[in-house]
Amino acid sequence: MSWVKIDPGDLAVGDVTTVIAAGRALAVIRTEQGLGVLDNRCPHQGGPLGEGLIEGPWLLCPWHGYEYDPITGEPPPGFSDAATCYQFKERPDGLYVELPDASTAPTLMDQVVDVLTDWGIDTVFGMVGHSNLGLADALRKAEEDGRLRYIGIRHEGAGAFAASAYGKLTGRPAACFSIAGPGATNLLTGLWDAKVDRAPILALTGQVQTQVLGPGAFQEVPLAEAFSAVAEWSQTVLRSENATELAALAVKHALVNRDVAHLIFPDEIQNLPGLADPPARPMEGRVAARDIGPPAAELDRAVELLANAERPLIVAGNGARAVRDQVVAFAEQIDAPVITTFKAKGLIADGHPLGAGVVGRSGTPIAAALMARADALLVLGASFSNHSGIATWVPTIQVDFDRMALGKFHPVDIPIWGELGVTLDRFSSLLKPRERPELRSQVELRRQMWRAETERRAALVDEHGRMHPARVFSALSRFVPEGAVISVDVGNNTYAFGHYFESKAGQDVLMSGYLGSIGFGFPGAMGAWAATRGTGRKVMSISGDGGFGQYLAEFTTAVKYRMPITHILLNNDELGKISREQIGAIHPVWQTGLVNPDFAGYARLCGGVGLRVRDAGELDEVLAAAFAVTDGPSLLEVDVSSLDT
């Protein structure tokens, strides 16, 4: 026990106040009999006694009206709950209270977080609340120790998107963190985004106390059931004996299966003391290497097809991003052009002599024309989405580490199960270098043709004088540096980015791929910033006015943590993609118009930099100003048309 000085201020008789001392909340009450100092937590259901009131001889809890003697903490006759009473002394220099020394022993939640950080969890996006306070305190201590970074977000959905983007960029899971009930259900969209794009992610959710789970308690949701479809692995922590093992298994499932893992922490479990001798939960020995080599027979068939092909084409999907250097080196060895799926945009620079751009709805005629004339396709880490439109009539080799992805939508000629890097090494050792100047000439000719068409479109304006999106992305192609991470949203802005933005070496593009969820752009950039901080990589995001409106409050999160994100907001005052779809379906355009704020002004109100461009002649100057901001976020609002051609 230690004596701690407190200052409750000048209390009149009948006054009640709350004082924080040595990390403990106290209720201080002045009565006609003198002062009383009680623990602030009502023993009934935890109500804040310091917010109560005096009625007759009793202090009433503000939550349920439970009565306690304000001096002794004792309840009325017939009741057993008693508030903890603390001894105090009034000394010449102030009021002192005798308090128990804070325990330095690890709690069970400390031990859980120890395992999470030992397994590589270094970033958590979340919101602290009443049903996750025990786990939150363990995260706080881990952050103070420098073992993780906690980023408090404004909406749990943004936290899940940010964690998803972190996993997509690094291949390692970040965690998203919420209370029970609505906080947990707000995570679901971002978790689905991670799941369908095969990004590892960990969800940590509080839960109501198990003693009230079932009858219908406040914020009660059966979380194991609610998460059953999205979580590849979901467990409720109920016993101290296996809590740390469940933490280890959660990270293993997320990491190995590239999927969603979920841990549920009932409120009372979070307050348990740690184990006296917790068993070690090391990662070593529990996660095997992923270097799966291709089967010899399929490898020989693939080598023969590539050796005899005159117009081979490499199709790189997002699964090949981690081995981008090997993809480019192999392409140069056999002199084969490389096209990418939209999710893999940036894997090869668009200015590379063999870089032929994106294929599919968000792509360019360069890729489409080369694919139509190819006599062999080498598909690396791509899933043949209908949006990509990879040819099914060309002899095809498909390589993937996931056997279920091979021939997923239709048969391929040579499905190869193997890790991409290992398989490319085998190909390189077995195939002789080739020179195909005619293919390089075709790539360059079609690139120049598309650049001329982009330049033509960039000069267009609509009836309101608004510039074409091609003008914006032509300028961004010059301003965005090598190695940048670009988080894009969903909508017309996304298609325009795919068509007109030319990637440079080392750039990574993040998006809500298979889920296609609007609102991903800015939260995704927050996740990218967390994953790359300290590396010097530029992080930016792109959205339309509809997408940014989904999570615009997160701009304040970027201000709080001084995230130097440059956000480009294309404003056409409508959900332009939906308008186009209605027109394409021969329906009237209906309910797609938007009433927008001054987004640049909003950014300034939040404490960031807000800029706006209406005149195409000012675009380069204002872009330079936006990219020059390095001590926090900047937002550049650009008025654009809904034109596409």
RACORDA-V612455 format. One record per backbone hydrogen bond with DSSP energy under -0.5 kcal/mol. NH is the residue of the N-H (numbers start at 1). CO is the residue of the C=O. If there is no record, write none. Layout:
<<NH | CO> <NH | CO>>
//
This chain:
<<2 | 99> <4 | 2> <4 | 97> <6 | 95> <11 | 9> <12 | 10> <14 | 30> <15 | 12> <17 | 28> <19 | 26> <21 | 19> <21 | 24> <24 | 21> <26 | 19> <27 | 38> <28 | 17> <28 | 26> <29 | 36> <30 | 15> <31 | 29> <31 | 34> <34 | 31> <36 | 29> <38 | 27> <39 | 84> <40 | 25> <42 | 40> <42 | 47> <46 | 42> <49 | 40> <49 | 47> <51 | 48> <52 | 49> <53 | 60> <54 | 14> <55 | 58> <58 | 55> <59 | 68> <60 | 53> <60 | 58> <61 | 66> <65 | 61> <68 | 59> <69 | 74> <70 | 57> <73 | 69> <79 | 76> <83 | 73> <86 | 37> <89 | 96> <91 | 89> <91 | 94> <94 | 91> <95 | 6> <96 | 89> <97 | 4> <98 | 87> <99 | 2> <99 | 97> <108 | 272> <111 | 107> <112 | 108> <113 | 109> <114 | 110> <115 | 111> <116 | 112> <117 | 113> <118 | 114> <119 | 115> <120 | 117> <121 | 116> <122 | 120> <124 | 149> <125 | 175> <126 | 124> <126 | 151> <127 | 177> <132 | 129> <136 | 132> <137 | 133> <138 | 134> <139 | 135> <140 | 136> <141 | 137> <142 | 138> <143 | 139> <144 | 140> <145 | 141> <146 | 143> <147 | 142> <148 | 142> <149 | 122> <151 | 124> <152 | 150> <153 | 126> <153 | 151> <158 | 155> <159 | 155> <160 | 156> <161 | 157> <162 | 158> <163 | 159> <164 | 160> <165 | 161> <166 | 162> <167 | 163> <168 | 164> <169 | 165> <170 | 166> <171 | 167> <174 | 200> <175 | 123> <176 | 202> <177 | 125> <178 | 204> <183 | 180> <185 | 181> <186 | 182> <187 | 184> <188 | 185> <191 | 187> <192 | 188> <193 | 189> <194 | 190> <195 | 191> <196 | 192> <197 | 193> <198 | 195> <199 | 194> <201 | 259> <202 | 174> <203 | 261> <204 | 176> <205 | 203> <205 | 263> <206 | 178> <207 | 131> <207 | 265> <212 | 209> <213 | 209> <213 | 210> <216 | 212> <217 | 212> <220 | 217> <221 | 219> <223 | 221> <225 | 222> <226 | 222> <227 | 223> <228 | 225> <231 | 227> <232 | 230> <232 | 260> <233 | 260> <235 | 262> <237 | 264> <238 | 236> <242 | 239> <243 | 239> <243 | 240> <246 | 242> <247 | 243> <248 | 244> <249 | 245> <250 | 246> <251 | 247> <252 | 248> <253 | 249> <254 | 250> <255 | 251> <256 | 252> <257 | 253> <258 | 254> <259 | 254> <261 | 201> <262 | 233> <263 | 203> <264 | 235> <265 | 205> <266 | 237> <266 | 264> <267 | 207> <269 | 266> <270 | 266> <270 | 267> <271 | 268> <272 | 269> <274 | 106> <278 | 275> <286 | 283> <287 | 283> <292 | 290> <293 | 291> <299 | 295> <300 | 296> <301 | 297> <302 | 298> <303 | 299> <304 | 300> <305 | 301> <306 | 302> <307 | 303> <308 | 304> <309 | 305> <313 | 376> <314 | 337> <315 | 313> <315 | 378> <316 | 314> <316 | 339> <317 | 315> <317 | 380> <319 | 381> <320 | 317> <321 | 318> <323 | 320> <324 | 321> <327 | 323> <328 | 324> <329 | 325> <330 | 326> <331 | 327> <332 | 328> <333 | 329> <334 | 330> <335 | 331> <336 | 331> <337 | 312> <338 | 354> <339 | 314> <340 | 357> <341 | 316> <344 | 341> <345 | 342> <347 | 344> <350 | 503> <351 | 503> <352 | 349> <355 | 352> <356 | 338> <356 | 354> <359 | 340> <361 | 387> <363 | 360> <364 | 358> <368 | 364> <369 | 365> <370 | 366> <371 | 367> <372 | 368> <373 | 369> <374 | 370> <374 | 371> <375 | 311> <376 | 311> <377 | 395> <378 | 313> <379 | 377> <379 | 397> <380 | 315> <380 | 378> <381 | 379> <381 | 399> <388 | 385> <389 | 385> <397 | 377> <398 | 414> <399 | 379> <400 | 416> <403 | 401> <405 | 402> <406 | 402> <406 | 403> <408 | 405> <414 | 396> <416 | 398> <417 | 415> <418 | 400> <418 | 416> <419 | 292> <423 | 419> <424 | 420> <425 | 421> <426 | 422> <427 | 423> <428 | 424> <429 | 425> <430 | 426> <430 | 427> <431 | 427> <434 | 333> <439 | 436> <440 | 436> <441 | 437> <442 | 438> <443 | 439> <444 | 440> <445 | 441> <446 | 442> <447 | 443> <448 | 444> <449 | 445> <450 | 446> <451 | 447> <452 | 448> <453 | 449> <454 | 450> <455 | 451> <456 | 452> <457 | 453> <458 | 454> <459 | 455> <459 | 456> <460 | 457> <462 | 466> <465 | 462> <467 | 639> <468 | 460> <471 | 468> <472 | 468> <473 | 469> <474 | 470> <475 | 471> <476 | 472> <477 | 473> <478 | 474> <478 | 475> <479 | 475> <480 | 476> <483 | 505> <484 | 481> <485 | 538> <486 | 508> <487 | 485> <487 | 540> <488 | 486> <488 | 510> <489 | 542> <494 | 491> <495 | 491> <496 | 492> <497 | 493> <498 | 494> <499 | 495> <500 | 496> <501 | 497> <503 | 501> <507 | 504> <508 | 484> <509 | 345> <510 | 486> <513 | 511> <518 | 516> <520 | 517> <523 | 519> <524 | 520> <525 | 521> <526 | 522> <527 | 523> <528 | 524> <529 | 525> <530 | 526> <531 | 527> <532 | 528> <533 | 529> <535 | 532> <540 | 485> <541 | 566> <542 | 487> <543 | 568> <545 | 570> <548 | 544> <549 | 545> <550 | 546> <550 | 547> <551 | 547> <551 | 548> <554 | 551> <555 | 552> <556 | 553> <557 | 553> <558 | 554> <559 | 555> <560 | 556> <561 | 557> <562 | 559> <563 | 558> <564 | 562> <565 | 563> <566 | 539> <567 | 565> <567 | 634> <568 | 541> <568 | 566> <569 | 567> <569 | 636> <570 | 543> <570 | 568> <571 | 569> <571 | 638> <572 | 570> <575 | 592> <576 | 574> <578 | 575> <579 | 575> <580 | 576> <581 | 577> <582 | 578> <583 | 579> <584 | 580> <585 | 581> <586 | 583> <587 | 582> <594 | 573> <596 | 594> <599 | 597> <602 | 598> <603 | 599> <604 | 600> <605 | 601> <606 | 602> <607 | 604> <608 | 603> <609 | 633> <611 | 635> <613 | 637> <616 | 614> <618 | 615> <619 | 616> <622 | 618> <623 | 619> <624 | 620> <625 | 621> <626 | 622> <627 | 623> <628 | 624> <629 | 626> <634 | 565> <635 | 609> <636 | 567> <637 | 611> <637 | 635> <638 | 569> <638 | 636> <639 | 613> <640 | 571> <640 | 638> <641 | 467>>
//
